[in-house]
Each structure stands twice: as C-alpha cells, then as structure tokens.
Amino acid sequence: MEGTEVVVASSPVDAGISCWDLRSGAEYLHHRSCASPPHGLVCVADRFLASSQLQDSSGAVFYWSWHKPQVEVKSFPAEPIKPLAANREGTYIAGGGLSGDIYFWEVASGRLLKKWHAHYRAVTCLVFSDDESLLISGAEDGCVRVWIFDDVRREEAGHLYEHSFSEHTLRVTGIVTGYGGGNAIIVSASEDRTCKVWSLSTGRLLRNVVFPSIIDAIALDPGEHVFYAGSRDGKIYIAALNAVVSSSNSYGMHIIGSLSDHSKAVTCLAFSMDGILLVSGSEDGMVRVWDTKTHNIFRIFKHGKGPVSNTLVVRRPIDSNPRNSQTSSKKHGSLLSPPLDKYLNSSDENRDAKALIVCQPTFSKSVDASYCSGHIIVDQIKELQQQGSSAAAEMEMERLKIDSQKSMQMVQQWKKMYENLHQFCVNELLDVDRAGVSN
C-alpha cells in the first residue's frame, strides 16, 4: 500500500496548512505559520511540503515534514518567490520571482543550479511537462513561455525557450499541461477572461475560450476531453476540448456546463489520483470535493481562517501519522533537505541548465528485469512522445476540418461570383446586339 490520498490546502494569510483524508474526511496534522501565494505550495515527491511565503517586501520558502506542525527548514532566496514547481522525483524545485527571474534548485543539496530572466514582470505560474523535459511559465506580462532542458532541442531553437505565447492581454493566472511530453497540449488562463489551448509540438493556438468571468484556476480532465475553469463569480465552468460546441448555451462557445456552490471566487483546482474527484478551493475558506461524473459534492472541508489559495491531492506516506512521529523519525531519520541557496556559487555562474532533468518512469517491483533496460525505456518514452496527446491530435484534426469547410465555402462563393459575372457579360452583349438591330 503506497499511502493515503490527502487533500492539502493553504491560505494567502497566515492560516497554516490543513490536511484531510480524501476518502474518510478525517483531519490530519495542521501545519502552522504559512502564508502561501497562489501556485506557491508543492509536495516534494510525497516526502515533505514546501511553500513560498510573501510577507511585506521579503520572501521565504518553508519546508514541513508530515510529522510536525512547525516549520522545519527555512530558506531565504535573493528575492520574494511566488510560484513553486517540483519534478515528480523531488530532485529539483523551480521558483518564479517578482522580478521575472526563474530559479532552479537541486533539492538534495539546496544548490542553486540556474537563474535566468524569463519575463518582464513577476512570474505567476510554473509547471513541468509530464515527461519533465520542459518547464512552462506564465507571468504578469501576459506571456506564456516553454523552457527547454534538452540540449539538442535548445540548440535547434537557438535560445532557452522553445515557444513564447503572447496572445493573452492581461496577467496569466494558471497553466496546466496534458500528456505527451513535447507533443502535449497546454491550457493557460488569464485575467483577460480567456483560456487558451496550445499545441506544444506546433506552437499553434488550438482553441480560445471566452468565459463570463475571470478564471484563476484550471484543471485538465485526465482523458483530455474537457477542462475545468474556476472563476471569480464562484462557478467552475466545464469547457469542451474535442467537440465543436455552439454558442447557443447561456455561457458561450465551447462551455458545456458548470459546477456551482462556492459563495466567492474559486482560486484553485486539483484532481484525485483516479481522475474522478475534483477538489476546489475558494476565497470563502471552503474546500469542496466534486464527483465529476455526477456533478454532486462528495465532501466539504473548512480551512481554518481566511481564503484558500492552493489545493493539492497527494499520497501521504503510511508512517506519517503524527502519533508515531517520534518513532518514525528515529527509524527513518529526517526526510527534509537543507535550505535553498540564496545565490549561485561562483563555479556555477556559467553553467547551463542542461541534462538537469532525466525522465525516470515508475514501474512495479514485480515487473520482469528485462523491462528495466535503459535503452528500452528510452525507446518507449520516445514512442509515447511521438504519439502525443489524443486531445491535441483531435483538436488539430478538428481545425483542419474547419479550414477545409471554409475553403470549400470560399470556392462556392467564387463559383457563384463567376456565374453572376458571366451572366452579366452575356446580358450586356445581348443588349448591345438588340440596340444595333433597332437602329
């Protein structure tokens, strides 16, 4: 048994971090001293919680173990950090600064491996692609950028980022990515009241969805048929990815429904491991769990005082019961890592962020050893990446069909214009002949 699915919620005010069992509703240890901005809370490989802190003009990154309510590790980066992202294995943490810089740390040593200027204004969102070869960022400048960690792809692109999407007109509020690595889709949300769906393989805008209210949170259905958008009017809108939906409904083009129970803005969304339950946090201080099949509320949690800024669904280790914390600590030792470095080491200033992330597919211990061969795994990964996301392929096919229909319509219009012009010329000639005969 790997552990229990736990809902984790934090607040932008100093209301701590709450943890509940997703299935039973039981509350676990409440972690104190946390004021986390949106997208500022991550679970590092299910081992510990990390959160950025914005207090006055200073900032920090705190670590909590599952065993103790107090902050156990405090880091003080060179500037206040807003969003955090950790890769699946928990080997790296990325942070976005108010200056527009992105910081990249090694978790085990705390060493700052790379820092680069990514945006003109504060970074608001960070997320790794599912194969961890790309880091995607959004910012207050309205730009979404896709950063490359693969040497070959970076050399081909000629710069550190592979794509730079600047179609949003206001601050980017959320980003999610689908499956397929470099062939996946990403969905970005903005204060301009739109969510845009992009293809990572082509860099093209596949869909633009306009909402009745500003969207602050998005979650992608694991099947990539729909995505959920949490808005400031308290609703969670459901938008179609694969089907052409008319604007006859009350919400607008591509919006097929909504979930509504929050009394204030929806600020964060997260899916359960099975992709059926959707967890939403709101400025009303409540965390709701929705069954996406029935659209009914499965469970409601109250997060202490203040609004909710982040929700996560993670696997909590079996031995992380606070009652057994002393025994567990003695048996396993501390699972926390040292503080994050404030500055680059002088020997690292000219280092590139190359070969930092290595895809490490997970597999059961019972799997035959022959399947663990390195080249076989790499070949399987490449094959999956070439297949890409089903949603991206279907949306590209849909776009091609629409383009084809438009072309056919244009051909018919030209044919009609030609026929009208031909008839006009014939009539003019006949009129001239008649005039000549009459004279």
Phi, psi and chi 1 to 4 in degrees:
 res  aa     phi    psi   chi1   chi2   chi3   chi4
   1 MET       -  125.9 -173.3  174.6  178.9      -
   2 GLU   -80.1  -25.7  -65.6  179.9   -8.6      -
   3 GLY   140.9  175.6      -      -      -      -
   4 THR   -95.3  141.3  -53.7      -      -      -
   5 GLU   -73.8  126.5  -85.3 -173.5   89.1      -
   6 VAL  -125.4  137.5  173.7      -      -      -
   7 VAL   -90.8  125.8  176.7      -      -      -
   8 VAL  -117.0  132.2 -177.6      -      -      -
   9 ALA  -135.7  142.6      -      -      -      -
  10 SER  -132.7  171.2   65.9      -      -      -
  11 SER  -130.2  152.9  174.3      -      -      -
  12 PRO   -74.6  -14.6   26.7  -33.4      -      -
  13 VAL   -99.9  168.2  -62.1      -      -      -
  14 ASP   -76.0   70.9 -165.7   -0.3      -      -
  15 ALA  -112.0    7.9      -      -      -      -
  16 GLY    77.1 -169.7      -      -      -      -
  17 ILE  -120.9  126.3  -59.3  173.8      -      -
  18 SER  -102.5  145.0  -60.4      -      -      -
  19 CYS  -133.4  130.8  -56.6      -      -      -
  20 TRP  -133.2  150.2  -56.1  -85.5      -      -
  21 ASP   -71.4  123.2 -172.8  -61.2      -      -
  22 LEU   -61.1  -39.1  175.8   62.3      -      -
  23 ARG   -86.1  -45.4  -53.0  -66.1  172.0  176.1
  24 SER   -89.7  -23.1   70.5      -      -      -
  25 GLY    85.7   -0.6      -      -      -      -
  26 ALA   -66.1  139.7      -      -      -      -
  27 GLU   -89.7  135.3 -175.9  172.1    7.1      -
  28 TYR   -97.0 -161.7  -70.2  113.7      -      -
  29 LEU   -60.9  136.9 -170.0   65.5      -      -
  30 HIS   -96.9  120.0 -176.5   84.2      -      -
  31 HIS   -86.8  133.4  -58.7  -82.5      -      -
  32 ARG   -95.2  167.3  -62.3 -163.1  -71.2  -93.7
  33 SER    60.3   62.8  -57.7      -      -      -
  34 CYS  -140.4  123.3  179.2      -      -      -
  35 ALA  -126.0   92.1      -      -      -      -
  36 SER  -103.6  126.7  177.0      -      -      -
  37 PRO   -72.1  166.8   29.1  -35.5      -      -
  38 PRO   -54.8  136.7  -26.9   35.8      -      -
  39 HIS    66.3   18.2  -51.3  -65.4      -      -
  40 GLY  -101.0    9.3      -      -      -      -
  41 LEU  -120.5  128.7  176.7   68.9      -      -
  42 VAL  -137.2  156.0  -65.4      -      -      -
  43 CYS  -108.3  123.7 -175.5      -      -      -
  44 VAL   -90.5  100.1 -178.4      -      -      -
  45 ALA    51.3   34.2      -      -      -      -
  46 ASP    63.8    8.4  -63.8  -20.5      -      -
  47 ARG   -90.1  -39.7  -67.6 -172.2  -69.6  118.6
  48 PHE  -158.1  165.9   60.8   89.6      -      -
  49 LEU   -98.8  141.0  -63.3  172.0      -      -
  50 ALA  -129.7  139.0      -      -      -      -
  51 SER  -145.4  138.4  174.7      -      -      -
  52 SER   -77.8  153.8   54.7      -      -      -
  53 GLN  -129.6  129.0  -52.4  -69.7  -54.8      -
  54 LEU  -117.0  105.8  -74.0  179.8      -      -
  55 GLN  -130.3  117.5  -60.5  169.4  -10.7      -
  56 ASP    56.3 -129.9  -60.2  -35.7      -      -
  57 SER   -97.6   -3.4   59.7      -      -      -
  58 SER  -101.2  168.7   61.4      -      -      -
  59 GLY  -147.4  164.1      -      -      -      -
  60 ALA  -156.8  167.2      -      -      -      -
  61 VAL  -126.2  123.5  176.1      -      -      -
  62 PHE  -109.6  149.6  -68.6  171.2      -      -
  63 TYR  -117.4  139.9  -68.8  171.5      -      -
  64 TRP  -126.9  138.0  -65.8  -97.9      -      -
  65 SER   -84.3  170.1   71.2      -      -      -
  66 TRP   -73.6  -13.6  -70.0  110.8      -      -
  67 HIS   -93.3  -24.8  -50.4  -56.2      -      -
  68 LYS  -126.8  145.0  -62.6  179.6 -178.9  179.4
  69 PRO   -76.8  -22.9   27.8  -34.6      -      -
  70 GLN   -80.9  154.6  -58.8   87.6   -1.0      -
  71 VAL   -64.0  132.1  177.7      -      -      -
  72 GLU  -105.5  -29.7  -66.9 -162.8   49.1      -
  73 VAL  -134.5  132.0  176.7      -      -      -
  74 LYS  -121.3  131.9  -65.6 -176.7  178.6 -178.5
  75 SER  -120.6  148.3  -55.7      -      -      -
  76 PHE  -130.0   88.4  -61.4   94.8      -      -
  77 PRO   -62.9  174.8  -19.9   32.4      -      -
  78 ALA   -67.0  -20.6      -      -      -      -
  79 GLU  -150.4  165.2   65.2  168.6  -46.6      -
  80 PRO   -61.1  134.9  -24.4   33.7      -      -
  81 ILE  -106.3  135.0  -61.0  -64.3      -      -
  82 LYS   -98.1  -85.0  -83.0 -170.3  167.3 -177.1
  83 PRO   -78.1  149.1   29.7  -34.5      -      -
  84 LEU  -125.3  151.0  -71.0  177.6      -      -
  85 ALA  -145.2  138.2      -      -      -      -
  86 ALA  -123.7  141.5      -      -      -      -
  87 ASN   -74.5  166.7   71.0  -39.1      -      -
  88 ARG   -59.7  -37.7 -171.8  164.8   36.9  -94.8
  89 GLU   -80.7   -8.4  -59.6  -60.6  -36.1      -
  90 GLY    74.4   25.8      -      -      -      -
  91 THR   -91.1  -23.2   46.3      -      -      -
  92 TYR  -136.0  147.9  -54.1  102.4      -      -
  93 ILE  -126.3  132.6  -73.8 -179.6      -      -
  94 ALA  -111.3  142.9      -      -      -      -
  95 GLY  -134.9  143.0      -      -      -      -
  96 GLY  -107.0  127.5      -      -      -      -
  97 GLY   -93.7  164.6      -      -      -      -
  98 LEU   -66.2  -23.9  -66.5 -178.5      -      -
  99 SER   -78.8  -11.5   67.2      -      -      -
 100 GLY    99.0   -1.4      -      -      -      -
 101 ASP   -80.6  150.4  -72.2   -9.9      -      -
 102 ILE  -113.3  134.4  -68.2  178.3      -      -
 103 TYR  -111.4  142.3  -62.0   78.0      -      -
 104 PHE  -130.6  112.9 -156.6   88.2      -      -
 105 TRP  -112.5  149.9  -71.3  -79.4      -      -
 106 GLU   -89.5  123.8 -176.9 -178.7   56.3      -
 107 VAL   -67.5  -45.9  173.0      -      -      -
 108 ALA   -60.2  -36.5      -      -      -      -
 109 SER  -105.3  -17.7   64.4      -      -      -
 110 GLY    79.0    4.1      -      -      -      -
 111 ARG   -71.9  134.3 -169.0  159.4   59.6  100.1
 112 LEU   -80.6  109.6  179.3   59.0      -      -
 113 LEU   -85.1  -32.3  -60.5  174.4      -      -
 114 LYS  -157.8  144.5 -176.6   72.6  177.3  176.6
 115 LYS  -141.3  133.0 -177.1 -170.4   85.0  167.6
 116 TRP  -145.4  155.0   68.5   94.6      -      -
 117 HIS   -83.9  112.7 -168.7   61.7      -      -
 118 ALA  -102.4  -34.6      -      -      -      -
 119 HIS  -140.5  162.4  -66.4  -87.4      -      -
 120 TYR   -79.3  -21.0  -64.9  108.7      -      -
 121 ARG  -131.3 -178.5  -62.0 -174.9   64.9 -176.1
 122 ALA   -56.3  139.1      -      -      -      -
 123 VAL   -75.7  133.5 -178.4      -      -      -
 124 THR  -112.6  -24.9   55.9      -      -      -
 125 CYS  -142.0  144.1  -41.0      -      -      -
 126 LEU  -142.5  135.2  -76.5  173.9      -      -
 127 VAL  -152.1  140.8   61.1      -      -      -
 128 PHE   -85.3  147.3  -76.7  101.3      -      -
 129 SER   -67.2  163.1   61.1      -      -      -
 130 ASP   -64.5  -28.4   72.2  -53.1      -      -
 131 ASP   -92.2    0.9   67.9  -11.3      -      -
 132 GLU    65.7   21.1  -57.6 -179.8  -13.7      -
 133 SER   -91.4  -11.2   65.5      -      -      -
 134 LEU  -131.8  148.0  -58.7  169.1      -      -
 135 LEU  -119.5  126.8  179.0   68.2      -      -
 136 ILE  -112.0  131.5  -57.4  142.5      -      -
 137 SER  -125.7  150.1   64.2      -      -      -
 138 GLY  -129.6  157.3      -      -      -      -
 139 ALA  -148.0  174.2      -      -      -      -
 140 GLU   -68.6  -14.7  -69.9 -177.5   -2.7      -
 141 ASP   -79.9    1.9   57.9   14.2      -      -
 142 GLY    81.3    5.4      -      -      -      -
 143 CYS   -99.6  142.8 -169.7      -      -      -
 144 VAL  -117.0  126.0  175.5      -      -      -
 145 ARG  -126.5  145.1  -77.2 -176.7  169.4  165.0
 146 VAL  -111.7  113.7 -178.8      -      -      -
 147 TRP   -97.7  140.1  -56.0   95.1      -      -
 148 ILE  -101.5  133.7  -48.1  169.2      -      -
 149 PHE  -111.6   -3.3  -70.4  103.1      -      -
 150 ASP   -91.1  125.8 -177.8   88.2      -      -
 151 ASP   -57.2  -48.3  -67.6  -13.7      -      -
 152 VAL   -63.4  -46.7  176.0      -      -      -
 153 ARG   -65.2  -36.0  -71.7  169.5   67.0  179.2
 154 ARG   -68.0  -39.2 -172.2  168.8   66.8 -116.2
 155 GLU   -66.2  -37.9  -71.6  176.3    3.2      -
 156 GLU   -65.9  -39.2  -70.7  176.2   -9.0      -
 157 ALA   -72.5  -28.9      -      -      -      -
 158 GLY    85.1   -1.1      -      -      -      -
 159 HIS  -154.7  176.0   36.8   65.9      -      -
 160 LEU   -70.4  -27.9 -167.1   56.8      -      -
 161 TYR  -104.0  149.6   61.3   81.7      -      -
 162 GLU   -91.0  -38.6 -175.1  164.3   13.5      -
 163 HIS  -134.7  149.1  -59.7  -61.5      -      -
 164 SER  -134.8  108.6 -178.4      -      -      -
 165 PHE   -99.9  120.9  -54.7  125.3      -      -
 166 SER  -121.9   22.8   56.4      -      -      -
 167 GLU   -76.0  -21.5  -82.2   79.0   -5.8      -
 168 HIS   -69.3  141.1  -77.3  -59.7      -      -
 169 THR   -98.1  -12.3   57.2      -      -      -
 170 LEU  -134.5 -177.5  -66.2  173.2      -      -
 171 ARG   -51.1  135.4  172.3  178.7  172.5  -93.1
 172 VAL   -80.0  129.2  177.1      -      -      -
 173 THR  -108.4  -17.7   55.7      -      -      -
 174 GLY  -166.0  152.0      -      -      -      -
 175 ILE  -143.3  135.9  -64.1  172.6      -      -
 176 VAL  -132.9  154.3  -68.9      -      -      -
 177 THR  -125.8  147.2  177.5      -      -      -
 178 GLY   -91.7 -162.7      -      -      -      -
 179 TYR   -93.6  154.2  -61.6  103.4      -      -
 180 GLY   119.6    8.1      -      -      -      -
 181 GLY    59.2 -124.0      -      -      -      -
 182 GLY   -71.5   -7.2      -      -      -      -
 183 ASN  -107.3   11.5  -68.1  -36.3      -      -
 184 ALA   -79.8  174.5      -      -      -      -
 185 ILE  -102.7  155.1   60.5  167.6      -      -
 186 ILE  -127.2  149.4   61.3  171.0      -      -
 187 VAL  -118.9  129.1 -175.9      -      -      -
 188 SER  -119.8  143.8   58.7      -      -      -
 189 ALA  -117.1  154.2      -      -      -      -
 190 SER  -147.8  162.3  168.3      -      -      -
 191 GLU   -69.5   -5.8  -72.7 -175.7  -15.7      -
 192 ASP   -79.6    8.8   61.7   12.0      -      -
 193 ARG    71.4   20.5  -64.0 -165.3  -57.3  114.1
 194 THR  -120.8  153.6   70.1      -      -      -
 195 CYS  -118.9  132.6  -76.3      -      -      -
 196 LYS  -117.1  135.8  -59.5 -176.8 -171.7  -63.8
 197 VAL  -105.5  124.9 -175.1      -      -      -
 198 TRP  -118.1  151.0  -48.4   89.2      -      -
 199 SER   -98.4  123.2  166.9      -      -      -
 200 LEU   -72.5  -27.5  -76.4 -179.8      -      -
 201 SER   -74.5  -36.9   60.5      -      -      -
 202 THR  -106.5  -17.1   64.2      -      -      -
 203 GLY    73.2   17.8      -      -      -      -
 204 ARG   -97.9  151.4  -58.5  178.0   72.4  164.9
 205 LEU   -80.4  117.8  176.7   63.2      -      -
 206 LEU   -91.3  -33.0  -60.6  176.3      -      -
 207 ARG  -157.6  141.8  178.2  158.8  -68.7 -177.9
 208 ASN  -123.7  119.1 -178.9   57.0      -      -
 209 VAL  -114.0  124.1 -174.3      -      -      -
 210 VAL   -99.8  129.9 -178.8      -      -      -
 211 PHE  -109.1  158.9  -69.8   87.6      -      -
 212 PRO   -68.3  -19.1  -19.0   31.2      -      -
 213 SER  -143.0  166.4 -179.7      -      -      -
 214 ILE   -64.4  136.5  -67.9  174.5      -      -
 215 ILE  -100.8  126.2  -59.3  -58.7      -      -
 216 ASP  -110.9  -12.3  -76.8  -41.2      -      -
 217 ALA  -146.5  141.1      -      -      -      -
 218 ILE  -137.5  148.7   43.0  177.9      -      -
 219 ALA  -142.1  135.5      -      -      -      -
 220 LEU   -98.5  125.4 -175.1   60.6      -      -
 221 ASP   -56.1  131.7  162.6   50.1      -      -
 222 PRO   -55.2  -29.1  -26.8   34.8      -      -
 223 GLY   -80.7   -6.6      -      -      -      -
 224 GLU    58.4   36.3  -62.1 -173.0   12.2      -
 225 HIS   -92.6  -34.0  -59.3  -60.8      -      -
 226 VAL  -140.5  165.6  -60.3      -      -      -
 227 PHE  -131.2  154.9   69.3   88.3      -      -
 228 TYR  -106.9  136.9  -65.2   80.8      -      -
 229 ALA  -128.1  113.9      -      -      -      -
 230 GLY   -85.5  126.5      -      -      -      -
 231 SER  -115.0  168.9   72.4      -      -      -
 232 ARG   -78.0   -6.4  -67.4 -171.9 -174.4  177.4
 233 ASP   -89.9    6.0   61.8   11.2      -      -
 234 GLY    90.3   -2.5      -      -      -      -
 235 LYS   -97.5  155.3  -69.1 -175.8  174.1   64.8
 236 ILE  -112.5  106.8  -57.7  170.1      -      -
 237 TYR   -83.7  147.1  -67.1  100.3      -      -
 238 ILE  -111.1  118.6  -53.0  170.0      -      -
 239 ALA  -115.1  135.4      -      -      -      -
 240 ALA   -78.8  142.0      -      -      -      -
 241 LEU  -102.3  -36.2  -78.7  172.3      -      -
 242 ASN  -103.1  -20.9  -60.1  -24.8      -      -
 243 ALA  -105.0  151.9      -      -      -      -
 244 VAL   -85.2  116.1  177.1      -      -      -
 245 VAL  -113.8  129.5 -178.8      -      -      -
 246 SER   -72.8  166.9   68.2      -      -      -
 247 SER   -91.6   21.2   57.8      -      -      -
 248 SER   -74.0  -19.9   58.7      -      -      -
 249 ASN   -77.0  171.9   63.3   66.9      -      -
 250 SER   -76.0  -14.1   58.5      -      -      -
 251 TYR   -93.9  -37.7  -62.8  128.3      -      -
 252 GLY   132.9  178.7      -      -      -      -
 253 MET   -58.8  132.0 -174.8   74.2   76.2      -
 254 HIS    76.0   -8.1  -53.1  -56.9      -      -
 255 ILE   -91.3  118.2  -56.9  174.1      -      -
 256 ILE  -106.7   -2.6   59.9  176.4      -      -
 257 GLY   170.7 -173.4      -      -      -      -
 258 SER  -157.1  158.7   68.7      -      -      -
 259 LEU  -112.8  131.4  -52.8  174.5      -      -
 260 SER  -140.2  116.7  179.1      -      -      -
 261 ASP  -159.0  -19.9 -164.0   61.3      -      -
 262 HIS   -71.6  143.6  -74.4  -70.1      -      -
 263 SER   -90.7  -13.4   60.7      -      -      -
 264 LYS  -134.1 -174.9  -66.4 -175.5  178.7  179.8
 265 ALA   -56.3  139.1      -      -      -      -
 266 VAL   -84.5  123.8  177.4      -      -      -
 267 THR  -108.3  -20.6   56.4      -      -      -
 268 CYS  -156.8  151.0   43.2      -      -      -
 269 LEU  -139.9  146.6  -64.1  170.5      -      -
 270 ALA  -155.3  144.0      -      -      -      -
 271 PHE   -95.0  150.7  -95.6  105.8      -      -
 272 SER   -71.0  170.4   60.8      -      -      -
 273 MET   -63.1  -32.0  -56.6  -65.1  179.9      -
 274 ASP   -85.8   -3.5   59.9   10.9      -      -
 275 GLY    74.8   12.4      -      -      -      -
 276 ILE  -100.6  -40.8  -64.2  175.2      -      -
 277 LEU   -93.0  135.2  -60.8  178.5      -      -
 278 LEU  -114.5  125.8  177.6   68.9      -      -
 279 VAL  -102.3  130.0  179.6      -      -      -
 280 SER  -125.8  139.5   61.6      -      -      -
 281 GLY  -115.6  152.9      -      -      -      -
 282 SER  -143.1  163.8  169.2      -      -      -
 283 GLU   -67.0  -12.7  -72.2 -176.7   -3.6      -
 284 ASP   -78.2    1.1   61.1   14.3      -      -
 285 GLY    82.6    5.5      -      -      -      -
 286 MET  -106.7  148.3  -52.4  -59.1  -68.9      -
 287 VAL  -117.3  119.8  175.4      -      -      -
 288 ARG  -111.9  143.5  -73.9  169.6  169.5   77.1
 289 VAL  -113.9  120.6 -176.8      -      -      -
 290 TRP  -107.8  141.7  -52.4   80.8      -      -
 291 ASP   -87.9  112.3 -174.5  -38.8      -      -
 292 THR   -72.4  -14.6   56.0      -      -      -
 293 LYS   -80.5  -40.9  -69.6 -172.9  174.3 -179.7
 294 THR  -101.1  -14.9   64.1      -      -      -
 295 HIS    66.2   19.6  -68.2 -176.3      -      -
 296 ASN   -94.4  158.0  -66.5  -32.6      -      -
 297 ILE   -81.3  124.4  -65.2  177.1      -      -
 298 PHE   -86.4  -37.2  174.1   75.2      -      -
 299 ARG  -162.7  154.4 -161.6  172.0  -62.4  -75.0
 300 ILE  -129.6  132.5  -60.5  177.7      -      -
 301 PHE  -119.1  147.3  -58.4  111.5      -      -
 302 LYS  -108.0  122.1  170.8   65.5  176.1  175.1
 303 HIS   -96.6   86.5  174.3   64.1      -      -
 304 GLY    37.4 -124.8      -      -      -      -
 305 LYS  -111.7  146.4  -61.6  177.9 -179.0  179.0
 306 GLY    89.2  171.0      -      -      -      -
 307 PRO   -72.6  165.7   27.8  -35.2      -      -
 308 VAL  -101.4  130.3  177.1      -      -      -
 309 SER  -109.3  -23.2   57.3      -      -      -
 310 ASN  -144.2  142.0  -65.0  -76.6      -      -
 311 THR  -132.9  140.8   53.1      -      -      -
 312 LEU  -131.8  152.2  -55.0  173.5      -      -
 313 VAL  -120.2  115.2  178.6      -      -      -
 314 VAL  -133.4  168.1  -60.7      -      -      -
 315 ARG   -95.0  120.1  -72.5 -155.5  178.0  -83.2
 316 ARG   -90.6  126.9 -169.2  170.3 -174.9  -95.6
 317 PRO   -54.4  146.7  -24.3   33.7      -      -
 318 ILE   -61.3  -36.4  -61.9  174.1      -      -
 319 ASP   -88.6   18.6   62.1   -5.5      -      -
 320 SER   -95.7   13.5   60.8      -      -      -
 321 ASN   -62.4  126.6 -168.6  -40.7      -      -
 322 PRO   -59.2  -24.4   18.5  -29.8      -      -
 323 ARG   -67.3  -25.5  -64.1  175.9 -176.7  175.3
 324 ASN  -104.8   17.4  -56.9  -35.2      -      -
 325 SER   -62.4  -41.6   61.7      -      -      -
 326 GLN   -67.0  -43.1  -67.1 -178.6   -8.9      -
 327 THR   -64.5  -43.5  -56.6      -      -      -
 328 SER   -64.1  -42.2  176.5      -      -      -
 329 SER   -63.4  -40.2  -62.6      -      -      -
 330 LYS   -69.5  -34.8  -68.8  177.8 -179.1  178.1
 331 LYS   -76.7  -44.3 -177.5  177.3  178.8 -180.0
 332 HIS  -104.9  -15.4  -60.5  -72.4      -      -
 333 GLY    77.3  175.9      -      -      -      -
 334 SER   -73.5  136.0  175.5      -      -      -
 335 LEU   -96.6   -1.1  -65.4  176.2      -      -
 336 LEU   -83.1  155.6  -61.0 -170.3      -      -
 337 SER  -102.1  166.1  -59.5      -      -      -
 338 PRO   -69.4  166.3   23.5  -33.7      -      -
 339 PRO   -59.5  154.8  -21.7   32.9      -      -
 340 LEU   -78.0  138.9  -56.7  174.6      -      -
 341 ASP   -65.0  147.3  -76.4   -8.8      -      -
 342 LYS   -81.4  -36.8 -170.3  169.5 -173.3  175.5
 343 TYR  -129.7  161.3  -57.7  109.4      -      -
 344 LEU   -66.7  140.7  -77.9  164.7      -      -
 345 ASN   -70.4  150.0  -66.2  -34.2      -      -
 346 SER   -58.0  -32.8   57.2      -      -      -
 347 SER   -75.2  -13.6   59.5      -      -      -
 348 ASP  -104.8   -2.2  -63.8  -30.0      -      -
 349 GLU   -60.5  -31.5  -72.3 -179.3   -4.1      -
 350 ASN  -103.5   10.0  -63.5  -40.3      -      -
 351 ARG   -76.6  142.5  -72.7  172.3   61.4   97.2
 352 ASP   -90.2  158.9  -75.9  -28.4      -      -
 353 ALA   -85.4   54.3      -      -      -      -
 354 LYS  -101.0  145.3   61.8 -178.7 -178.3  179.7
 355 ALA    55.3   29.8      -      -      -      -
 356 LEU   -77.3  -39.0  -71.3  177.5      -      -
 357 ILE  -111.1  126.8  -60.3  179.1      -      -
 358 VAL  -117.9  128.7  179.0      -      -      -
 359 CYS   -62.7  126.8  -60.7      -      -      -
 360 GLN  -126.8   85.2  -61.0 -176.8   13.8      -
 361 PRO   -64.2  143.8   21.4  -30.5      -      -
 362 THR   -93.0  148.1   55.7      -      -      -
 363 PHE  -153.3  159.1   45.8   84.3      -      -
 364 SER   -72.6  151.3  169.8      -      -      -
 365 LYS   -66.1  -22.4  -67.8 -179.7 -179.7  178.7
 366 SER   -79.8   -8.1   61.0      -      -      -
 367 VAL   -65.2  141.1  174.9      -      -      -
 368 ASP   -59.2  142.5 -172.1   81.7      -      -
 369 ALA   -62.6  -25.8      -      -      -      -
 370 SER   -62.9  -24.2   62.4      -      -      -
 371 TYR   -78.6   -8.1  -73.5   97.0      -      -
 372 CYS   -91.4    2.8  -58.7      -      -      -
 373 SER   -60.6  133.4  169.0      -      -      -
 374 GLY   -57.8  -47.1      -      -      -      -
 375 HIS   -68.9  -30.5   71.8  -85.0      -      -
 376 ILE   -66.6  -43.6  -66.9  176.6      -      -
 377 ILE   -62.7  -44.4  -68.3  174.5      -      -
 378 VAL   -61.2  -43.0  170.0      -      -      -
 379 ASP   -62.1  -40.0  -70.3  -16.5      -      -
 380 GLN   -65.1  -40.5  -70.4  174.3  -14.3      -
 381 ILE   -63.4  -45.5  -69.3  172.2      -      -
 382 LYS   -61.4  -39.4  -72.4 -178.5  178.2  178.7
 383 GLU   -64.5  -43.6 -178.2  179.9  -11.4      -
 384 LEU   -63.9  -39.9  -71.6  171.7      -      -
 385 GLN   -66.0  -36.8  -71.8  178.4  -13.4      -
 386 GLN   -67.6  -32.9  -71.0  171.2   -3.8      -
 387 GLN   -67.3  -38.0  -68.3  174.7    0.3      -
 388 GLY    70.9 -167.0      -      -      -      -
 389 SER   -85.9  135.7  159.5      -      -      -
 390 SER   -64.1  -36.5   60.8      -      -      -
 391 ALA   -64.1  -41.9      -      -      -      -
 392 ALA   -63.9  -42.6      -      -      -      -
 393 ALA   -64.9  -44.5      -      -      -      -
 394 GLU   -65.3  -40.3  -70.9 -178.9   26.9      -
 395 MET   -68.5  -35.1  -67.4 -178.3   72.9      -
 396 GLU   -66.8  -40.0 -173.1   68.4   16.7      -
 397 MET   -63.8  -42.0 -177.4   65.3   69.3      -
 398 GLU   -61.1  -42.6  175.6 -168.0  -34.1      -
 399 ARG   -63.2  -41.1 -173.7 -170.1   63.4   77.6
 400 LEU   -64.5  -38.8  -69.3  173.0      -      -
 401 LYS   -63.6  -43.7  -73.1  179.8  179.3  178.2
 402 ILE   -63.5  -42.6  -67.4  172.8      -      -
 403 ASP   -61.3  -39.7  -71.2  -12.2      -      -
 404 SER   -65.0  -42.6  176.4      -      -      -
 405 GLN   -62.0  -42.1  -69.3  172.4   -2.1      -
 406 LYS   -63.2  -40.4  -71.3 -179.8  179.4  178.5
 407 SER   -63.5  -42.7  -61.9      -      -      -
 408 MET   -63.8  -40.9  -68.1  -58.8  -65.0      -
 409 GLN   -62.2  -39.4  -70.3  173.1   -1.8      -
 410 MET   -67.0  -39.4 -173.4  170.5  -68.6      -
 411 VAL   -61.0  -43.8  168.4      -      -      -
 412 GLN   -63.6  -38.8  -66.6  -60.3  -37.4      -
 413 GLN   -63.8  -41.3  -70.9  174.2   -1.9      -
 414 TRP   -65.9  -39.8  -81.6  105.1      -      -
 415 LYS   -62.2  -42.8  -73.2  177.4   66.9  176.5
 416 LYS   -63.4  -42.7 -174.1   66.3  175.3  177.3
 417 MET   -62.8  -39.8  -69.8  172.7   61.5      -
 418 TYR   -63.7  -43.6  172.0   78.5      -      -
 419 GLU   -62.8  -42.4  -69.2  172.8   -1.5      -
 420 ASN   -64.0  -42.0  -68.3  -21.9      -      -
 421 LEU   -65.6  -41.4 -178.5   60.1      -      -
 422 HIS   -61.9  -44.6 -179.9  -93.3      -      -
 423 GLN   -64.2  -38.1 -172.7   62.5   42.9      -
 424 PHE   -62.6  -44.2  173.7   77.4      -      -
 425 CYS   -63.6  -42.3  -67.8      -      -      -
 426 VAL   -61.9  -45.1  169.6      -      -      -
 427 ASN   -62.3  -39.4  -68.7  -21.8      -      -
 428 GLU   -63.8  -43.1  -75.5  -67.4  -50.8      -
 429 LEU   -64.5  -41.2  -69.4  171.9      -      -
 430 LEU   -64.4  -39.1  -71.1  173.8      -      -
 431 ASP   -63.8  -40.0  -70.6  -16.7      -      -
 432 VAL   -63.4  -44.0  170.3      -      -      -
 433 ASP   -62.7  -40.5  -70.7  -16.6      -      -
 434 ARG   -65.3  -40.2  -69.2 -167.8 -169.1  104.1
 435 ALA   -63.8  -37.9      -      -      -      -
 436 GLY   -67.3  -41.2      -      -      -      -
 437 VAL   -64.5  -42.9  171.1      -      -      -
 438 SER   -64.7  -28.4   63.4      -      -      -
 439 ASN   -81.0      -  -68.5  -26.9      -      -
